[in-house]
Amino acid sequence: MAIAAWQFFRGLRWLLWLAAIAYNIEFVLNRPDHVNQFGHLVHSTEFWMFILPLAALFAGFFELMMRERAGLPRPALGRNWSP
């Protein structure tokens, strides 16, 4: 069960980072839709630009917690990832 939770949080972390990057790209491409007449960010834009990376960070923390609970080994620092 802990391995399934680890995989869930691992996938969720990646999805949240991709969503944050996609939202920032959308902001750059459609900037007038996200600012008011004074050039300030709209509250909903400010919320999503803050909450998506923060949620990805916390998903990463839960991923680490589930990896430890599942007993999976930590990756070695500076490990060669090539096969």
N, C-alpha and C positions, 0 to 999 in steps of 0.2 A: 504494500500500500504506500509506503514511503517513497519507493522508486517512482510510482505513478504520480505522486504529488510533486516530486522533484522534476519530472518531465513536464508536468503541467505548468509549473512556475517558470521553467526554462523557456517553454514556448511562449508563455504570457509575457515574459520579459522582452523577448525579441519582438513580439507583436506590438507591445507598447512603445518600444524605441522606434520601430518603423512608423507607427502612427504619429509619434511626435515629429519625426523627420518629415513625413508627408504633410502634416499640418503646417509646419514652418515653410515648406516649399509653397504650399497653397497661399500662405500669408504673403510671401514675396511676390507671387504672381498676381494676386488680387488684393493688393494693399488697401485701395480705397474702400473695400467692403469691410475692413477690420478697424478703421479709425473713424472718429467722429469729425465734425467740422473744425475742431480745434487741434486735430492731429493726435489726439489721445486714443489709446487702445480702447476698444469696446470691451465691456466687462466679460462677455462670453469668450472673446478671443484671449484676453488676459488669463482667464480661468484655464482654458485648454492648453495654452502655452506653458502654464505652470504645472498643471496636474498630470499631464501625460508623462513628462520626464520623471516627476516625483513618484508616480505609480510604478514606472519601470524600475526605478531605484529600489523601491520596497519589494517589488517582485523578485529582484535580484537577491535581496536579503533573505526572503523566504526560500528562494532556490538554494542558497547556501545552507540554511537551516535544515531543509529537507535532505540535502546531500549528506550532511553529517548524521542525521537521524537514520538514513538508509544504510549508513556504513560504507558509502562509496569512497574510494581513495581521493585525496586532494591531488590536483595536477601539480607536478613538480615545477618550481619556478625556473623559467628559461628552458623548459622542455622542448625538444625537437618534435614538432607536430607532423612532420612529413613521414609517410609510411616507410 
